[in-house]
Amino acid sequence: MDREQEEKRRAKEQAKSHVTCPKCGSTSIATTNRGYSFFTGFIGSGKPVNVCQKCGYKWKPGK
């Protein structure tokens, strides 16, 4: 019984550690820095952004 509980706990931890796309659920995610914008220039250009490699959706890390 102890072994089953340990396996379930590990599975939960692994599920938490994988980042998934909020739009399509893909786990193929890249983190890049925001680039130059015509409207804001370089303001905010150093902030990281997650990008889904499957659908192209972008979002802030930590959400």
FENCOR-V689514 format. One line per field, one symbol per residue. ss: DSSP state (A for helix, B for strand, O for the rest). burial: I if it has 16 or more other ideal C-beta (glycine too) atoms within 10 Angstrom, else O. A space follows every 10 residues. Layout:
ss->???
burial->???
This chain:
ss->OAAAAAAAAA AAAAAAAOOO OOOOOOOOBB BBBOOOBOOO BOOOOOOBBB BBOOOOOBBO OOO
burial->OOOOOOOOOO OOOOOOOOOO IOOOOOOOIO OOOIOOOOOO OOOOOOOOOI OIOOOOOOOO OOO
